């Protein structure tokens, strides 16, 4: 898997919140964001009404 970079703008309040959570969970910001993304439902292409919940 080739890794990509993501650059985004985020409020200082939200950045501090995720940093605090990551420190409390003993995880990196990348790990926290990857876990959040992985928890999102998977949407099938071509059928906007069909959503599979990722486990």
PDB file of N, CA, C and O in Angstrom:
ATOM      1  N   UNK A   1       0.846  -1.175   0.000  1.00  0.00           N
ATOM      2  CA  UNK A   1       0.000   0.000   0.000  1.00  0.00           C
ATOM      3  C   UNK A   1       0.892   1.238   0.000  1.00  0.00           C
ATOM      4  O   UNK A   1       1.808   1.359   0.813  1.00  0.00           O
ATOM      5  N   UNK A   2       0.614   2.139  -0.910  1.00  0.00           N
ATOM      6  CA  UNK A   2       1.356   3.389  -0.966  1.00  0.00           C
ATOM      7  C   UNK A   2       0.652   4.417  -0.084  1.00  0.00           C
ATOM      8  O   UNK A   2      -0.543   4.668  -0.237  1.00  0.00           O
ATOM      9  N   UNK A   3       1.396   4.997   0.826  1.00  0.00           N
ATOM     10  CA  UNK A   3       0.825   5.997   1.732  1.00  0.00           C
ATOM     11  C   UNK A   3       0.720   7.347   1.044  1.00  0.00           C
ATOM     12  O   UNK A   3       1.581   7.723   0.250  1.00  0.00           O
ATOM     13  N   UNK A   4      -0.325   8.056   1.353  1.00  0.00           N
ATOM     14  CA  UNK A   4      -0.556   9.411   0.845  1.00  0.00           C
ATOM     15  C   UNK A   4      -0.578  10.361   2.031  1.00  0.00           C
ATOM     16  O   UNK A   4      -0.739   9.940   3.177  1.00  0.00           O
ATOM     17  N   UNK A   5      -0.416  11.630   1.749  1.00  0.00           N
ATOM     18  CA  UNK A   5      -0.498  12.643   2.790  1.00  0.00           C
ATOM     19  C   UNK A   5      -1.813  13.391   2.661  1.00  0.00           C
ATOM     20  O   UNK A   5      -2.366  13.538   1.571  1.00  0.00           O
ATOM     21  N   UNK A   6      -2.297  13.857   3.799  1.00  0.00           N
ATOM     22  CA  UNK A   6      -3.508  14.652   3.848  1.00  0.00           C
ATOM     23  C   UNK A   6      -3.187  15.950   4.569  1.00  0.00           C
ATOM     24  O   UNK A   6      -2.693  15.945   5.696  1.00  0.00           O
ATOM     25  N   UNK A   7      -3.471  17.041   3.915  1.00  0.00           N
ATOM     26  CA  UNK A   7      -3.272  18.350   4.530  1.00  0.00           C
ATOM     27  C   UNK A   7      -4.650  18.966   4.688  1.00  0.00           C
ATOM     28  O   UNK A   7      -5.417  19.039   3.728  1.00  0.00           O
ATOM     29  N   UNK A   8      -4.961  19.406   5.887  1.00  0.00           N
ATOM     30  CA  UNK A   8      -6.281  19.979   6.111  1.00  0.00           C
ATOM     31  C   UNK A   8      -6.208  21.139   7.093  1.00  0.00           C
ATOM     32  O   UNK A   8      -5.280  21.245   7.895  1.00  0.00           O
ATOM     33  N   UNK A   9      -7.194  21.987   7.009  1.00  0.00           N
ATOM     34  CA  UNK A   9      -7.330  23.086   7.964  1.00  0.00           C
ATOM     35  C   UNK A   9      -8.301  22.642   9.035  1.00  0.00           C
ATOM     36  O   UNK A   9      -9.342  22.051   8.747  1.00  0.00           O
ATOM     37  N   UNK A  10      -7.948  22.932  10.270  1.00  0.00           N
ATOM     38  CA  UNK A  10      -8.788  22.538  11.397  1.00  0.00           C
ATOM     39  C   UNK A  10      -8.632  23.596  12.485  1.00  0.00           C
ATOM     40  O   UNK A  10      -7.570  24.199  12.632  1.00  0.00           O
ATOM     41  N   UNK A  11      -9.685  23.808  13.231  1.00  0.00           N
ATOM     42  CA  UNK A  11      -9.600  24.821  14.291  1.00  0.00           C
ATOM     43  C   UNK A  11      -8.626  24.358  15.371  1.00  0.00           C
ATOM     44  O   UNK A  11      -8.408  23.163  15.569  1.00  0.00           O
ATOM     45  N   UNK A  12      -8.060  25.322  16.051  1.00  0.00           N
ATOM     46  CA  UNK A  12      -7.126  25.009  17.133  1.00  0.00           C
ATOM     47  C   UNK A  12      -7.820  24.200  18.221  1.00  0.00           C
ATOM     48  O   UNK A  12      -7.216  23.308  18.817  1.00  0.00           O
ATOM     49  N   UNK A  13      -9.078  24.508  18.478  1.00  0.00           N
ATOM     50  CA  UNK A  13      -9.843  23.772  19.494  1.00  0.00           C
ATOM     51  C   UNK A  13      -9.951  22.292  19.119  1.00  0.00           C
ATOM     52  O   UNK A  13      -9.733  21.419  19.959  1.00  0.00           O
ATOM     53  N   UNK A  14     -10.286  22.013  17.860  1.00  0.00           N
ATOM     54  CA  UNK A  14     -10.412  20.621  17.424  1.00  0.00           C
ATOM     55  C   UNK A  14      -9.060  19.911  17.404  1.00  0.00           C
ATOM     56  O   UNK A  14      -8.961  18.741  17.774  1.00  0.00           O
ATOM     57  N   UNK A  15      -8.027  20.620  16.974  1.00  0.00           N
ATOM     58  CA  UNK A  15      -6.693  20.025  16.972  1.00  0.00           C
ATOM     59  C   UNK A  15      -6.271  19.660  18.390  1.00  0.00           C
ATOM     60  O   UNK A  15      -5.748  18.569  18.620  1.00  0.00           O
ATOM     61  N   UNK A  16      -6.493  20.556  19.332  1.00  0.00           N
ATOM     62  CA  UNK A  16      -6.153  20.267  20.723  1.00  0.00           C
ATOM     63  C   UNK A  16      -6.965  19.094  21.255  1.00  0.00           C
ATOM     64  O   UNK A  16      -6.450  18.266  22.007  1.00  0.00           O
ATOM     65  N   UNK A  17      -8.232  19.024  20.864  1.00  0.00           N
ATOM     66  CA  UNK A  17      -9.098  17.933  21.319  1.00  0.00           C
ATOM     67  C   UNK A  17      -8.574  16.586  20.830  1.00  0.00           C
ATOM     68  O   UNK A  17      -8.505  15.632  21.605  1.00  0.00           O
ATOM     69  N   UNK A  18      -8.205  16.499  19.556  1.00  0.00           N
ATOM     70  CA  UNK A  18      -7.715  15.228  19.033  1.00  0.00           C
ATOM     71  C   UNK A  18      -6.335  14.894  19.587  1.00  0.00           C
ATOM     72  O   UNK A  18      -6.018  13.723  19.794  1.00  0.00           O
ATOM     73  N   UNK A  19      -5.521  15.904  19.826  1.00  0.00           N
ATOM     74  CA  UNK A  19      -4.209  15.662  20.448  1.00  0.00           C
ATOM     75  C   UNK A  19      -4.370  15.112  21.866  1.00  0.00           C
ATOM     76  O   UNK A  19      -3.670  14.182  22.266  1.00  0.00           O
ATOM     77  N   UNK A  20      -5.293  15.697  22.610  1.00  0.00           N
ATOM     78  CA  UNK A  20      -5.540  15.226  23.977  1.00  0.00           C
ATOM     79  C   UNK A  20      -6.058  13.788  23.965  1.00  0.00           C
ATOM     80  O   UNK A  20      -5.623  12.960  24.765  1.00  0.00           O
ATOM     81  N   UNK A  21      -6.987  13.495  23.055  1.00  0.00           N
ATOM     82  CA  UNK A  21      -7.521  12.142  22.951  1.00  0.00           C
ATOM     83  C   UNK A  21      -6.416  11.160  22.589  1.00  0.00           C
ATOM     84  O   UNK A  21      -6.312  10.091  23.191  1.00  0.00           O
ATOM     85  N   UNK A  22      -5.593  11.515  21.614  1.00  0.00           N
ATOM     86  CA  UNK A  22      -4.510  10.630  21.182  1.00  0.00           C
ATOM     87  C   UNK A  22      -3.533  10.374  22.326  1.00  0.00           C
ATOM     88  O   UNK A  22      -3.100   9.238  22.524  1.00  0.00           O
ATOM     89  N   UNK A  23      -3.189  11.392  23.063  1.00  0.00           N
ATOM     90  CA  UNK A  23      -2.276  11.224  24.186  1.00  0.00           C
ATOM     91  C   UNK A  23      -2.895  10.338  25.258  1.00  0.00           C
ATOM     92  O   UNK A  23      -2.225   9.468  25.814  1.00  0.00           O
ATOM     93  N   UNK A  24      -4.167  10.559  25.545  1.00  0.00           N
ATOM     94  CA  UNK A  24      -4.860   9.755  26.549  1.00  0.00           C
ATOM     95  C   UNK A  24      -4.949   8.292  26.124  1.00  0.00           C
ATOM     96  O   UNK A  24      -4.822   7.393  26.956  1.00  0.00           O
ATOM     97  N   UNK A  25      -5.167   8.052  24.831  1.00  0.00           N
ATOM     98  CA  UNK A  25      -5.293   6.688  24.308  1.00  0.00           C
ATOM     99  C   UNK A  25      -3.932   6.090  23.951  1.00  0.00           C
ATOM    100  O   UNK A  25      -3.859   4.949  23.494  1.00  0.00           O
ATOM    101  N   UNK A  26      -2.862   6.845  24.155  1.00  0.00           N
ATOM    102  CA  UNK A  26      -1.504   6.419  23.818  1.00  0.00           C
ATOM    103  C   UNK A  26      -1.415   6.004  22.346  1.00  0.00           C
ATOM    104  O   UNK A  26      -0.897   4.939  22.011  1.00  0.00           O
ATOM    105  N   UNK A  27      -1.937   6.878  21.479  1.00  0.00           N
ATOM    106  CA  UNK A  27      -1.932   6.642  20.039  1.00  0.00           C
ATOM    107  C   UNK A  27      -1.426   7.887  19.334  1.00  0.00           C
ATOM    108  O   UNK A  27      -1.409   8.978  19.905  1.00  0.00           O
ATOM    109  N   UNK A  28      -1.014   7.710  18.079  1.00  0.00           N
ATOM    110  CA  UNK A  28      -0.627   8.862  17.276  1.00  0.00           C
ATOM    111  C   UNK A  28      -1.878   9.482  16.672  1.00  0.00           C
ATOM    112  O   UNK A  28      -2.938   8.856  16.645  1.00  0.00           O
ATOM    113  N   UNK A  29      -1.753  10.716  16.186  1.00  0.00           N
ATOM    114  CA  UNK A  29      -2.874  11.353  15.503  1.00  0.00           C
ATOM    115  C   UNK A  29      -3.274  10.527  14.281  1.00  0.00           C
ATOM    116  O   UNK A  29      -4.461  10.389  13.985  1.00  0.00           O
ATOM    117  N   UNK A  30      -2.298   9.985  13.581  1.00  0.00           N
ATOM    118  CA  UNK A  30      -2.585   9.152  12.413  1.00  0.00           C
ATOM    119  C   UNK A  30      -3.415   7.939  12.812  1.00  0.00           C
ATOM    120  O   UNK A  30      -4.390   7.613  12.135  1.00  0.00           O
ATOM    121  N   UNK A  31      -3.050   7.271  13.889  1.00  0.00           N
ATOM    122  CA  UNK A  31      -3.814   6.098  14.338  1.00  0.00           C
ATOM    123  C   UNK A  31      -5.247   6.466  14.689  1.00  0.00           C
ATOM    124  O   UNK A  31      -6.178   5.744  14.331  1.00  0.00           O
ATOM    125  N   UNK A  32      -5.430   7.566  15.376  1.00  0.00           N
ATOM    126  CA  UNK A  32      -6.777   8.002  15.765  1.00  0.00           C
ATOM    127  C   UNK A  32      -7.612   8.291  14.519  1.00  0.00           C
ATOM    128  O   UNK A  32      -8.758   7.851  14.425  1.00  0.00           O
ATOM    129  N   UNK A  33      -7.049   9.022  13.568  1.00  0.00           N
ATOM    130  CA  UNK A  33      -7.794   9.367  12.363  1.00  0.00           C
ATOM    131  C   UNK A  33      -8.073   8.137  11.500  1.00  0.00           C
ATOM    132  O   UNK A  33      -9.162   8.020  10.937  1.00  0.00           O
ATOM    133  N   UNK A  34      -7.115   7.221  11.385  1.00  0.00           N
ATOM    134  CA  UNK A  34      -7.336   5.991  10.614  1.00  0.00           C
ATOM    135  C   UNK A  34      -8.450   5.158  11.231  1.00  0.00           C
ATOM    136  O   UNK A  34      -9.288   4.617  10.510  1.00  0.00           O
ATOM    137  N   UNK A  35      -8.471   5.049  12.549  1.00  0.00           N
ATOM    138  CA  UNK A  35      -9.528   4.280  13.217  1.00  0.00           C
ATOM    139  C   UNK A  35     -10.893   4.934  13.007  1.00  0.00           C
ATOM    140  O   UNK A  35     -11.892   4.243  12.804  1.00  0.00           O
ATOM    141  N   UNK A  36     -10.934   6.251  13.058  1.00  0.00           N
ATOM    142  CA  UNK A  36     -12.193   6.964  12.813  1.00  0.00           C
ATOM    143  C   UNK A  36     -12.675   6.728  11.382  1.00  0.00           C
ATOM    144  O   UNK A  36     -13.849   6.437  11.157  1.00  0.00           O
ATOM    145  N   UNK A  37     -11.771   6.855  10.428  1.00  0.00           N
ATOM    146  CA  UNK A  37     -12.123   6.636   9.024  1.00  0.00           C
ATOM    147  C   UNK A  37     -12.589   5.200   8.811  1.00  0.00           C
ATOM    148  O   UNK A  37     -13.578   4.970   8.115  1.00  0.00           O
ATOM    149  N   UNK A  38     -11.894   4.239   9.397  1.00  0.00           N
ATOM    150  CA  UNK A  38     -12.272   2.828   9.248  1.00  0.00           C
ATOM    151  C   UNK A  38     -13.639   2.530   9.862  1.00  0.00           C
ATOM    152  O   UNK A  38     -14.296   1.569   9.462  1.00  0.00           O
ATOM    153  N   UNK A  39     -14.072   3.339  10.824  1.00  0.00           N
ATOM    154  CA  UNK A  39     -15.365   3.105  11.470  1.00  0.00           C
ATOM    155  C   UNK A  39     -16.538   3.655  10.655  1.00  0.00           C
ATOM    156  O   UNK A  39     -17.694   3.372  10.969  1.00  0.00           O
ATOM    157  N   UNK A  40     -16.250   4.438   9.614  1.00  0.00           N
ATOM    158  CA  UNK A  40     -17.307   4.994   8.776  1.00  0.00           C
ATOM    159  C   UNK A  40     -17.928   3.894   7.918  1.00  0.00           C
ATOM    160  O   UNK A  40     -17.248   2.937   7.549  1.00  0.00           O
ATOM    161  N   UNK A  41     -19.220   4.028   7.598  1.00  0.00           N
ATOM    162  CA  UNK A  41     -19.858   3.021   6.743  1.00  0.00           C
ATOM    163  C   UNK A  41     -19.279   3.079   5.330  1.00  0.00           C
ATOM    164  O   UNK A  41     -18.864   4.138   4.860  1.00  0.00           O
ATOM    165  N   UNK A  42     -19.257   1.927   4.661  1.00  0.00           N
ATOM    166  CA  UNK A  42     -18.805   1.842   3.282  1.00  0.00           C
ATOM    167  C   UNK A  42     -20.005   2.026   2.364  1.00  0.00           C
ATOM    168  O   UNK A  42     -21.017   1.338   2.503  1.00  0.00           O
ATOM    169  N   UNK A  43     -19.887   2.947   1.439  1.00  0.00           N
ATOM    170  CA  UNK A  43     -20.976   3.220   0.510  1.00  0.00           C
ATOM    171  C   UNK A  43     -20.644   2.563  -0.819  1.00  0.00           C
ATOM    172  O   UNK A  43     -19.566   2.782  -1.372  1.00  0.00           O
ATOM    173  N   UNK A  44     -21.563   1.759  -1.329  1.00  0.00           N
ATOM    174  CA  UNK A  44     -21.352   1.085  -2.605  1.00  0.00           C
ATOM    175  C   UNK A  44     -21.517   2.079  -3.740  1.00  0.00           C
ATOM    176  O   UNK A  44     -22.398   2.937  -3.697  1.00  0.00           O
ATOM    177  N   UNK A  45     -20.680   1.966  -4.741  1.00  0.00           N
ATOM    178  CA  UNK A  45     -20.772   2.845  -5.920  1.00  0.00           C
ATOM    179  C   UNK A  45     -21.991   2.482  -6.749  1.00  0.00           C
ATOM    180  O   UNK A  45     -22.343   1.309  -6.877  1.00  0.00           O
ATOM    181  N   UNK A  46     -22.624   3.487  -7.305  1.00  0.00           N
ATOM    182  CA  UNK A  46     -23.733   3.263  -8.208  1.00  0.00           C
ATOM    183  C   UNK A  46     -25.072   3.056  -7.533  1.00  0.00           C
ATOM    184  O   UNK A  46     -26.091   2.947  -8.215  1.00  0.00           O
ATOM    185  N   UNK A  47     -25.098   2.999  -6.209  1.00  0.00           N
ATOM    186  CA  UNK A  47     -26.361   2.812  -5.501  1.00  0.00           C
ATOM    187  C   UNK A  47     -26.319   3.655  -4.242  1.00  0.00           C
ATOM    188  O   UNK A  47     -25.852   3.195  -3.200  1.00  0.00           O
ATOM    189  N   UNK A  48     -26.800   4.878  -4.328  1.00  0.00           N
ATOM    190  CA  UNK A  48     -26.681   5.818  -3.222  1.00  0.00           C
ATOM    191  C   UNK A  48     -27.526   5.432  -2.022  1.00  0.00           C
ATOM    192  O   UNK A  48     -27.336   5.984  -0.939  1.00  0.00           O
ATOM    193  N   UNK A  49     -28.470   4.481  -2.187  1.00  0.00           N
ATOM    194  CA  UNK A  49     -29.316   4.087  -1.062  1.00  0.00           C
ATOM    195  C   UNK A  49     -28.751   2.895  -0.299  1.00  0.00           C
ATOM    196  O   UNK A  49     -29.290   2.514   0.740  1.00  0.00           O
ATOM    197  N   UNK A  50     -27.678   2.306  -0.800  1.00  0.00           N
ATOM    198  CA  UNK A  50     -27.125   1.103  -0.186  1.00  0.00           C
ATOM    199  C   UNK A  50     -25.880   1.448   0.623  1.00  0.00           C
ATOM    200  O   UNK A  50     -24.906   1.973   0.084  1.00  0.00           O
ATOM    201  N   UNK A  51     -25.918   1.152   1.907  1.00  0.00           N
ATOM    202  CA  UNK A  51     -24.772   1.410   2.786  1.00  0.00           C
ATOM    203  C   UNK A  51     -24.453   0.144   3.550  1.00  0.00           C
ATOM    204  O   UNK A  51     -25.322  -0.447   4.192  1.00  0.00           O
ATOM    205  N   UNK A  52     -23.181  -0.273   3.475  1.00  0.00           N
ATOM    206  CA  UNK A  52     -22.716  -1.422   4.253  1.00  0.00           C
ATOM    207  C   UNK A  52     -21.944  -0.893   5.452  1.00  0.00           C
ATOM    208  O   UNK A  52     -21.068  -0.041   5.301  1.00  0.00           O
ATOM    209  N   UNK A  53     -22.257  -1.382   6.616  1.00  0.00           N
ATOM    210  CA  UNK A  53     -21.553  -0.953   7.816  1.00  0.00           C
ATOM    211  C   UNK A  53     -20.283  -1.769   7.944  1.00  0.00           C
ATOM    212  O   UNK A  53     -20.327  -2.998   7.991  1.00  0.00           O
ATOM    213  N   UNK A  54     -19.122  -1.068   8.002  1.00  0.00           N
ATOM    214  CA  UNK A  54     -17.835  -1.741   8.140  1.00  0.00           C
ATOM    215  C   UNK A  54     -17.705  -2.283   9.556  1.00  0.00           C
ATOM    216  O   UNK A  54     -18.084  -1.623  10.523  1.00  0.00           O
ATOM    217  N   UNK A  55     -17.168  -3.482   9.667  1.00  0.00           N
ATOM    218  CA  UNK A  55     -16.966  -4.080  10.998  1.00  0.00           C
ATOM    219  C   UNK A  55     -15.524  -4.141  11.341  1.00  0.00           C
ATOM    220  O   UNK A  55     -15.166  -4.612  12.420  1.00  0.00           O
TER     221      UNK A  55
END
